[in-house]
Amino acid sequence: MRYEDPMRVLAAQESFFLARRPRKDSPHTTAAYRRDLAGVTALLAEVCATPPDELEIAHLTAGNLRAAFGVFADSHAKSSVLRAWSTWNQFLTFCVAEDLVPGNPMGAVARPKTPPLVPKPLRGEDTPERLLTAAAGGARQGRDPWPERDVLVLALGLVAGLRSAEMRTLTLASVAGRPGERRLHVAGKGNRDRSVPIEPAMDRIIEQYLGSCRSRFPQGRFDRGSALVRDRHGEPIGRGGLEYLVRSCFRWAGLHDRVPSGANLHALRHTFATRLAEDGASASEIMALLGHASLATSQNYIEATARERRAAVAGNRTYVSLSRLPGRDGGSESGRE
């Protein structure tokens, strides 16, 4: 690959994406990488007092990157900073391999520690059931109530553990298999596609939803490549629309106080995983069903469930009585024998 001299940062980034094409990154991964590179590049341009399209590879010094990441961290969550650091580390590793820079300066740029996964399921043993019942009964009011879609979205999170992006990329062809043996083909994170079995009850929810779609959009497309989850205009639902739908379902059901802070739709996925762990699923089974990249991530749900069970047992009022019983020094005669 031949480069212009001096090499511009934006051109190097495009070369980086060109080199990654054989990896077959998902569109969501590529979009996230582009956001991370563009966000820090804009701040780097401010630090260097140079327009972004005039930044050169020579501007990618440890000092400049430290300053840009410092500003980036002021307005972004720890997880976002960590993801951006990783993206830039990969980009600059590529630059080293292409002899564009003598070494990777990211080693001199501080990064947050990887936060441990803390599952954030819905609080309350009956919360999922109450949420689904409220949605099916049309609790969510608004300009255009659509209980069939509300139930579908909630169920995709609660009994299939789908992420937002995975729901939005489902098509009619994603639902496959014979009656009684149906499954969802899910385009997972990091190109980790998976198949999630669905029971007849979920199959019925999907059919009821599709029936409502055909009634609402008689002129709409319903071929195998059509989006499964749609907005009120019949178009594929967007990220913001999906988040709003789930958030408002919690609110109209009167359950918003049972949702961990910042979780919303992801709380449905965490509830699915937590209930799997509570019902005895192994870490490998959870990994396969949720599309985790690491077995350790799946193991976290089992360990968190074990901690919660111990905390529940410790809270038993009888333990208070036990702790107040008078003790005896020594043991019984039979105990010493």
Phi, psi and chi 1 to 4 in degrees:
 res  aa     phi    psi   chi1   chi2   chi3   chi4
   1 MET       -  128.3 -168.8  177.3  -64.0      -
   2 ARG  -101.9  142.8  -60.4 -177.5   63.2 -179.5
   3 TYR  -122.6  154.5  -59.7  103.0      -      -
   4 GLU   -71.9  161.4   59.8 -177.4   89.0      -
   5 ASP  -130.8  118.8 -171.8   23.0      -      -
   6 PRO   -77.9  152.8   30.8  -36.4      -      -
   7 MET   -79.5  131.3 -174.9   66.8  173.3      -
   8 ARG   -86.3  149.0  -62.0  -74.8  172.5   86.1
   9 VAL   -62.6  -44.6  170.3      -      -      -
  10 LEU   -63.3  -36.9  -64.7 -175.7      -      -
  11 ALA   -67.5  -38.8      -      -      -      -
  12 ALA   -64.1  -36.9      -      -      -      -
  13 GLN   -65.8  -39.7  -69.5  174.4   -1.5      -
  14 GLU   -65.3  -36.7  -71.2  -53.3  -46.6      -
  15 SER   -65.1  -35.4  -63.5      -      -      -
  16 PHE   -61.6  -45.1  167.0   67.5      -      -
  17 PHE   -69.3  -35.2  -75.1  111.3      -      -
  18 LEU   -63.2  -41.0 -178.0   62.7      -      -
  19 ALA   -68.2  -25.1      -      -      -      -
  20 ARG   -84.7   -8.8  -70.3 -172.6   65.6   87.9
  21 ARG   -56.6  -39.2  -75.2  177.9   62.6 -177.3
  22 PRO   -63.9  -17.2  -24.1   35.2      -      -
  23 ARG   -73.9  -16.0  -66.0  172.7   59.1   95.6
  24 LYS    57.5   47.9  -55.5  -67.2  -73.4 -174.1
  25 ASP   -58.5  148.6  -71.0  -28.2      -      -
  26 SER   -70.0  156.0   72.8      -      -      -
  27 PRO   -56.8  -33.5  -25.1   34.3      -      -
  28 HIS   -68.9  -39.3  -54.2  -67.8      -      -
  29 THR   -64.6  -46.2  -62.3      -      -      -
  30 THR   -62.3  -42.2  -60.7      -      -      -
  31 ALA   -63.2  -39.4      -      -      -      -
  32 ALA   -66.0  -41.9      -      -      -      -
  33 TYR   -61.4  -42.3  -79.9   12.2      -      -
  34 ARG   -65.4  -39.6  -73.3 -168.6  177.7  -83.1
  35 ARG   -63.4  -42.8  -74.6 -164.8  -59.7  -89.9
  36 ASP   -64.6  -43.3  -68.4  -23.5      -      -
  37 LEU   -67.9  -43.3  -69.8  174.9      -      -
  38 ALA   -67.0  -41.3      -      -      -      -
  39 GLY   -61.7  -46.9      -      -      -      -
  40 VAL   -74.3  -32.9  176.7      -      -      -
  41 THR   -61.0  -41.6  -63.2      -      -      -
  42 ALA   -61.0  -40.9      -      -      -      -
  43 LEU   -72.0  -34.6  -61.8  174.7      -      -
  44 LEU   -63.5  -36.8 -171.9   65.8      -      -
  45 ALA   -63.3  -38.3      -      -      -      -
  46 GLU   -67.5  -42.3  -66.0  179.4    9.8      -
  47 VAL   -61.0  -40.8  169.0      -      -      -
  48 CYS   -89.7   -2.1  -60.7      -      -      -
  49 ALA    52.6   44.4      -      -      -      -
  50 THR  -136.8  135.3  -55.9      -      -      -
  51 PRO   -56.7  145.2  -24.2   34.2      -      -
  52 PRO   -53.3  -40.1  -27.5   35.7      -      -
  53 ASP   -76.3   -2.9   59.4   -7.6      -      -
  54 GLU  -110.0   -0.8  -66.7 -177.5   15.0      -
  55 LEU   -63.7  136.3  -75.9  172.4      -      -
  56 GLU  -111.6  161.9  -61.6  177.5   -0.6      -
  57 ILE   -54.6  -32.0  -71.4  -66.8      -      -
  58 ALA   -62.8  -20.0      -      -      -      -
  59 HIS   -76.1  -13.0  -73.3  110.2      -      -
  60 LEU   -83.8   64.1  -59.9 -179.9      -      -
  61 THR   -95.5  162.7   64.7      -      -      -
  62 ALA   -59.3  -42.1      -      -      -      -
  63 GLY   -64.0  -44.6      -      -      -      -
  64 ASN   -65.2  -41.6  -72.0  -19.1      -      -
  65 LEU   -68.5  -37.0  -74.3  165.1      -      -
  66 ARG   -60.9  -43.2  -86.5 -161.8  -60.9  -93.2
  67 ALA   -65.4  -43.0      -      -      -      -
  68 ALA   -65.7  -43.5      -      -      -      -
  69 PHE   -68.8  -29.7  -94.4   88.0      -      -
  70 GLY   -62.8  -43.3      -      -      -      -
  71 VAL   -68.5  -40.5  177.6      -      -      -
  72 PHE   -59.6  -41.9 -174.9   83.3      -      -
  73 ALA   -66.8  -27.2      -      -      -      -
  74 ASP   -63.5  -26.2  -70.6  -19.0      -      -
  75 SER  -121.1   12.3   57.6      -      -      -
  76 HIS  -132.4  152.2  -70.5   77.6      -      -
  77 ALA   -68.9  161.1      -      -      -      -
  78 LYS   -56.3  -42.0 -178.1 -175.6  -65.9 -173.5
  79 SER   -64.5  -35.7   57.7      -      -      -
  80 SER   -69.5  -39.7  -62.3      -      -      -
  81 VAL   -64.1  -42.4  177.7      -      -      -
  82 LEU   -63.3  -41.8 -176.2   60.4      -      -
  83 ARG   -65.4  -42.8 -171.1 -166.5   63.5 -129.5
  84 ALA   -64.9  -39.2      -      -      -      -
  85 TRP   -60.3  -44.1 -169.3   98.7      -      -
  86 SER   -63.3  -41.3  176.1      -      -      -
  87 THR   -62.3  -46.4  -60.8      -      -      -
  88 TRP   -67.5  -32.7  -85.6   82.0      -      -
  89 ASN   -64.2  -41.0 -173.2   52.9      -      -
  90 GLN   -66.8  -42.5  -67.9 -175.6   62.6      -
  91 PHE   -60.7  -45.5  165.9   57.8      -      -
  92 LEU   -75.0  -26.6  -75.1  161.3      -      -
  93 THR   -63.5  -39.7  -62.7      -      -      -
  94 PHE   -61.9  -43.5  162.7   79.5      -      -
  95 CYS   -61.8  -37.0  -70.0      -      -      -
  96 VAL   -64.8  -45.0  171.4      -      -      -
  97 ALA   -62.5  -29.9      -      -      -      -
  98 GLU   -91.6    7.5  -66.2  -65.3  -60.4      -
  99 ASP    61.4   30.7  -68.6  -34.1      -      -
 100 LEU   -86.5  -30.4  -63.2  175.8      -      -
 101 VAL  -133.9  150.1  -66.0      -      -      -
 102 PRO   -73.2  -23.1   24.7  -33.9      -      -
 103 GLY  -161.5  162.4      -      -      -      -
 104 ASN   -85.2  113.4 -173.6  -17.2      -      -
 105 PRO   -76.7   -5.0   28.5  -33.9      -      -
 106 MET   -67.0  -19.7  -70.6  -56.4  -65.7      -
 107 GLY   -62.6  -21.4      -      -      -      -
 108 ALA   -96.0    1.3      -      -      -      -
 109 VAL  -103.2  119.9  179.1      -      -      -
 110 ALA   -63.9  147.1      -      -      -      -
 111 ARG  -135.3  152.0   61.7  171.1  175.6  167.9
 112 PRO   -66.7  153.1  -13.5   26.5      -      -
 113 LYS   -69.3  146.7  -69.0 -176.8  179.0  179.8
 114 THR   -64.3  118.3  -55.8      -      -      -
 115 PRO   -70.1  139.0   25.4  -31.9      -      -
 116 PRO   -67.1  146.0   25.6  -33.5      -      -
 117 LEU   -69.2  122.0  171.9   67.8      -      -
 118 VAL  -116.1  106.1  178.7      -      -      -
 119 PRO   -54.8  139.4  -25.7   35.9      -      -
 120 LYS  -123.3   66.4  -65.1 -177.3  176.3 -179.1
 121 PRO   -73.9  166.2   30.3  -36.2      -      -
 122 LEU   -62.5  141.6  -62.6  172.3      -      -
 123 ARG   -85.1  141.9  -67.3 -173.4  -75.8  -93.5
 124 GLY   100.7  124.4      -      -      -      -
 125 GLU   -61.0  -34.2 -178.7   61.5   27.4      -
 126 ASP   -98.0    5.7   63.7  -18.0      -      -
 127 THR   -60.4  -47.0  -59.8      -      -      -
 128 PRO   -57.8  -42.5  -25.0   35.6      -      -
 129 GLU   -66.8  -40.9  -71.0   71.4   28.6      -
 130 ARG   -64.9  -38.5  -71.6 -179.7   56.5 -176.5
 131 LEU   -63.8  -46.9 -178.6   63.5      -      -
 132 LEU   -65.7  -41.2  -72.3  168.0      -      -
 133 THR   -62.9  -42.3  -60.3      -      -      -
 134 ALA   -64.6  -42.8      -      -      -      -
 135 ALA   -64.5  -43.6      -      -      -      -
 136 ALA   -65.1  -29.2      -      -      -      -
 137 GLY   -84.4    4.4      -      -      -      -
 138 GLY    77.8   30.0      -      -      -      -
 139 ALA   -64.1  -33.3      -      -      -      -
 140 ARG   -78.7  106.9 -168.7  172.0   81.6   91.5
 141 GLN   -93.0  163.9  -59.7  -61.1  -51.4      -
 142 GLY   166.8 -163.5      -      -      -      -
 143 ARG   -64.4  -36.2 -169.3 -176.6  -42.7  172.5
 144 ASP  -146.8   79.0 -171.1   12.2      -      -
 145 PRO   -57.6  140.9  -22.3   33.2      -      -
 146 TRP  -147.5   76.4 -168.0   -6.2      -      -
 147 PRO   -61.9  -32.6   17.5  -29.7      -      -
 148 GLU   -61.3  -40.0  -65.7   88.2   -5.5      -
 149 ARG   -72.4  -39.1 -174.2 -170.2   60.2  173.8
 150 ASP   -57.8  -46.9  -65.9  -12.2      -      -
 151 VAL   -64.5  -41.6  172.0      -      -      -
 152 LEU   -57.9  -50.2  172.8   76.3      -      -
 153 VAL   -62.4  -45.9  167.4      -      -      -
 154 LEU   -62.6  -40.7  -63.7  174.7      -      -
 155 ALA   -68.2  -36.7      -      -      -      -
 156 LEU   -61.8  -30.6  -73.1  172.2      -      -
 157 GLY   -81.0  -42.2      -      -      -      -
 158 LEU   -81.1  -29.9  -71.7  168.3      -      -
 159 VAL  -118.3   -0.5  -57.3      -      -      -
 160 ALA  -127.8  -12.9      -      -      -      -
 161 GLY    67.2   33.1      -      -      -      -
 162 LEU   -80.2  143.0  -91.9   58.3      -      -
 163 ARG   -78.2  168.2  -57.3  175.8  176.1   94.7
 164 SER   -57.9  -51.0  170.9      -      -      -
 165 ALA   -63.0  -33.8      -      -      -      -
 166 GLU   -68.9  -38.1  -67.1  169.1  -12.3      -
 167 MET   -63.6  -42.6  -74.1 -168.5 -161.9      -
 168 ARG   -71.2  -19.3  -70.4 -177.8  -77.2  116.6
 169 THR   -99.0    1.0   54.0      -      -      -
 170 LEU   -65.4  140.7  -72.6  175.7      -      -
 171 THR  -121.5  174.8   64.8      -      -      -
 172 LEU   -62.3  -29.2  -61.8 -168.5      -      -
 173 ALA   -72.8  -14.0      -      -      -      -
 174 SER   -68.3  -22.9  -60.0      -      -      -
 175 VAL   -92.1  112.4 -175.2      -      -      -
 176 ALA  -135.0  167.9      -      -      -      -
 177 GLY   103.8  166.0      -      -      -      -
 178 ARG   -78.6  157.9  -63.5  175.9  -62.2 -177.4
 179 PRO   -54.1  133.7  -26.9   35.5      -      -
 180 GLY    88.1  -13.6      -      -      -      -
 181 GLU  -132.6   34.6  -62.2  179.6   -0.6      -
 182 ARG   -74.9  158.0  -53.6  -82.9  -92.8  179.2
 183 ARG  -153.1  160.3   60.2 -168.2  179.7  -83.6
 184 LEU  -106.3  127.4  -74.5  175.9      -      -
 185 HIS   -89.2  117.8  -72.9  -53.8      -      -
 186 VAL  -113.5  126.6 -177.6      -      -      -
 187 ALA   -82.0   97.1      -      -      -      -
 188 GLY   -84.7  174.6      -      -      -      -
 189 LYS   -63.6  139.5 -174.7  177.2  180.0 -179.2
 190 GLY    65.0   30.5      -      -      -      -
 191 ASN    60.5   24.1  -78.9  -25.7      -      -
 192 ARG   -93.0   81.7  -69.7 -175.9  -66.1  -85.4
 193 ASP   -69.1  149.0  -66.6   -7.9      -      -
 194 ARG  -147.6  166.2   66.3 -173.1 -171.6  -81.7
 195 SER  -119.8  124.5  179.9      -      -      -
 196 VAL  -113.3  117.2 -178.9      -      -      -
 197 PRO   -63.5  143.1  -17.9   30.7      -      -
 198 ILE  -126.7  142.7   56.1  174.9      -      -
 199 GLU   -87.3  165.7  -67.7  -64.2  -61.3      -
 200 PRO   -53.1  -33.9  -29.7   36.5      -      -
 201 ALA   -62.7  -40.6      -      -      -      -
 202 MET   -71.1  -37.4 -177.7   64.7 -165.3      -
 203 ASP   -59.7  -39.9 -161.6   14.9      -      -
 204 ARG   -65.4  -39.3 -175.5  174.4   66.8 -107.2
 205 ILE   -60.4  -42.4  -66.3  -61.8      -      -
 206 ILE   -64.7  -43.7  -66.2  172.4      -      -
 207 GLU   -65.7  -39.8  -70.3  -55.8  -41.0      -
 208 GLN   -64.1  -39.6  -71.3  173.4  -12.8      -
 209 TYR   -64.6  -45.9  161.8   74.7      -      -
 210 LEU   -63.8  -35.8  -71.1  175.7      -      -
 211 GLY   -62.2  -39.5      -      -      -      -
 212 SER   -68.5  -33.9   72.3      -      -      -
 213 CYS   -62.9  -45.4  -81.4      -      -      -
 214 ARG   -66.2  -31.6  -65.8 -173.7  176.1   95.4
 215 SER   -71.4  -39.7  -63.6      -      -      -
 216 ARG   -75.0  -35.7  -76.0  170.0  170.0  -96.2
 217 PHE  -127.0   70.9  -44.5  113.7      -      -
 218 PRO   -61.2  -22.3   19.8  -31.4      -      -
 219 GLN   -99.1    5.6  -54.1  -57.9  -41.4      -
 220 GLY   -76.6  163.6      -      -      -      -
 221 ARG   -84.6  133.8  -90.6 -176.0   66.6 -143.8
 222 PHE  -136.3   41.9  -67.2   97.2      -      -
 223 ASP   -85.8  178.3   54.5   52.2      -      -
 224 ARG   -63.8  -26.5  -70.7  174.3   53.7   80.6
 225 GLY   -88.9    0.5      -      -      -      -
 226 SER   -74.0  148.1  -59.4      -      -      -
 227 ALA   -63.2  140.4      -      -      -      -
 228 LEU   -78.1  -52.5  177.4   64.2      -      -
 229 VAL   -92.3  123.1 -174.8      -      -      -
 230 ARG  -123.2  159.9  -52.2 -173.6 -178.3 -155.4
 231 ASP   -86.8 -176.7   63.7   17.4      -      -
 232 ARG   -72.5   -5.5   62.0 -170.7 -176.8   87.9
 233 HIS   -99.0   -1.4  -58.7  -66.2      -      -
 234 GLY    89.7    4.2      -      -      -      -
 235 GLU   -91.9  161.2  -60.5  -62.5  -37.9      -
 236 PRO   -56.2  132.5  -25.9   35.6      -      -
 237 ILE   -69.5  143.1 -164.1  166.3      -      -
 238 GLY   -90.2  171.7      -      -      -      -
 239 ARG   -61.4  -48.0  178.1  178.6  179.2 -180.0
 240 GLY   -64.2  -39.9      -      -      -      -
 241 GLY   -64.1  -38.2      -      -      -      -
 242 LEU   -68.4  -43.0 -170.7   58.3      -      -
 243 GLU   -63.2  -42.3  -76.1  -71.9  -20.6      -
 244 TYR   -63.8  -41.1  175.5   78.4      -      -
 245 LEU   -57.8  -49.4 -174.6  157.7      -      -
 246 VAL   -66.7  -43.2  174.2      -      -      -
 247 ARG   -61.1  -42.2 -168.9  166.1   58.6 -111.2
 248 SER   -72.1  -27.4   58.1      -      -      -
 249 CYS   -63.9  -42.1  -79.8      -      -      -
 250 PHE   -60.8  -44.5  -71.9  132.6      -      -
 251 ARG   -66.1  -47.5 -173.9  175.4   67.0 -108.8
 252 TRP   -68.8  -25.8  -77.7  101.5      -      -
 253 ALA   -82.3   -5.2      -      -      -      -
 254 GLY    71.9   27.9      -      -      -      -
 255 LEU  -118.4   13.8  -60.4  169.1      -      -
 256 HIS   -61.9  -24.3   55.3  -79.0      -      -
 257 ASP   -80.4   -2.8   58.3  -21.0      -      -
 258 ARG  -101.7    6.6  -61.6 -169.0  177.8 -168.9
 259 VAL  -101.8  123.1 -175.1      -      -      -
 260 PRO   -57.5  145.7  -24.2   34.4      -      -
 261 SER   -55.7  128.6  176.7      -      -      -
 262 GLY    78.1    2.3      -      -      -      -
 263 ALA   -89.1  -61.4      -      -      -      -
 264 ASN    50.6 -112.3  -70.9  -45.4      -      -
 265 LEU   -61.9  -36.7 -167.6  150.0      -      -
 266 HIS   -67.8  -23.4 -140.0   61.6      -      -
 267 ALA   -63.6  -29.8      -      -      -      -
 268 LEU   -65.8  -43.8  -54.8  178.5      -      -
 269 ARG   -63.2  -43.8  173.3  176.7  165.7   85.4
 270 HIS   -66.5  -33.0  -77.4 -160.2      -      -
 271 THR   -65.8  -42.1  -59.5      -      -      -
 272 PHE   -57.4  -48.8  171.2   66.0      -      -
 273 ALA   -66.6  -40.3      -      -      -      -
 274 THR   -65.3  -41.6  -60.6      -      -      -
 275 ARG   -67.9  -33.7  -73.9 -167.5  163.5 -173.0
 276 LEU   -60.1  -46.5  -74.6  174.4      -      -
 277 ALA   -63.7  -42.3      -      -      -      -
 278 GLU   -63.4  -31.1  -70.7  173.5  -15.9      -
 279 ASP   -90.9    8.6  -67.5  -21.9      -      -
 280 GLY    97.3    9.7      -      -      -      -
 281 ALA   -66.1  144.5      -      -      -      -
 282 SER   -79.8  165.9   67.3      -      -      -
 283 ALA   -62.0  -37.0      -      -      -      -
 284 SER   -68.3  -35.7   59.3      -      -      -
 285 GLU   -67.4  -42.6  -71.2  169.6  -27.6      -
 286 ILE   -63.4  -41.0  -64.9  173.0      -      -
 287 MET   -59.5  -44.3 -179.4  179.3 -179.6      -
 288 ALA   -67.8  -40.4      -      -      -      -
 289 LEU   -75.4  -30.8  -71.8  170.4      -      -
 290 LEU   -99.3   -9.3  -86.0   84.1      -      -
 291 GLY    73.0   34.5      -      -      -      -
 292 HIS   -71.6  149.0  -72.4  151.7      -      -
 293 ALA   -81.0  -24.2      -      -      -      -
 294 SER  -129.6  140.0  166.2      -      -      -
 295 LEU   -64.8  -29.6 -168.4   63.7      -      -
 296 ALA   -62.3  -35.4      -      -      -      -
 297 THR   -62.6  -43.3  -57.2      -      -      -
 298 SER   -67.8  -36.9  -54.4      -      -      -
 299 GLN   -62.4  -28.9 -176.1   66.5   32.2      -
 300 ASN   -57.8  -35.9  -82.4  -29.2      -      -
 301 TYR   -67.2  -39.2  -72.3   96.9      -      -
 302 ILE   -67.4  -42.8  -64.7  175.2      -      -
 303 GLU   -67.5  -39.4  -67.7  174.1   -4.5      -
 304 ALA   -64.9  -39.4      -      -      -      -
 305 THR   -64.5  -40.5  -60.1      -      -      -
 306 ALA   -63.1  -40.0      -      -      -      -
 307 ARG   -64.4  -41.7  -73.0 -165.2  -59.7  -90.4
 308 GLU   -66.1  -37.5  -69.9  169.9    1.2      -
 309 ARG   -64.5  -43.0  -74.3  176.1  177.2  170.2
 310 ARG   -64.0  -40.0  177.2  165.7  -69.4  -82.3
 311 ALA   -64.8  -36.5      -      -      -      -
 312 ALA   -66.1  -41.9      -      -      -      -
 313 VAL   -65.3  -42.0  168.8      -      -      -
 314 ALA   -63.2  -25.4      -      -      -      -
 315 GLY   -83.4   -2.9      -      -      -      -
 316 ASN   -59.9  128.6 -171.8  -34.6      -      -
 317 ARG   -61.1  -25.6  -67.0 -170.7  -59.7  -85.5
 318 THR   -64.2  -29.8  -53.5      -      -      -
 319 TYR   -63.2  -31.2  -91.6  104.2      -      -
 320 VAL   -62.4  -43.6  177.2      -      -      -
 321 SER   -64.5  -41.5  -59.4      -      -      -
 322 LEU   -60.4  -40.0  -74.4  176.7      -      -
 323 SER   -67.9  -18.3   66.6      -      -      -
 324 ARG   -94.6   -6.9  -67.0  172.5  178.9  169.3
 325 LEU   -66.6  139.0  -69.2  177.3      -      -
 326 PRO   -66.2  140.4   24.5  -34.3      -      -
 327 GLY   -90.4  164.7      -      -      -      -
 328 ARG  -124.8  132.1  -68.1  178.7   58.5 -169.8
 329 ASP   -75.5  144.2  -66.6  -29.1      -      -
 330 GLY    77.3 -171.6      -      -      -      -
 331 GLY  -127.6  175.6      -      -      -      -
 332 SER   -72.4  165.6   66.6      -      -      -
 333 GLU   -59.2  -42.2  -68.8  -64.4  -35.6      -
 334 SER   -66.5  -31.2   60.3      -      -      -
 335 GLY   -68.8  -30.1      -      -      -      -
 336 ARG   -83.7  -13.2  -74.2 -165.2  -67.7  -92.0
 337 GLU   -76.4      -  -73.9  176.9   -6.0      -
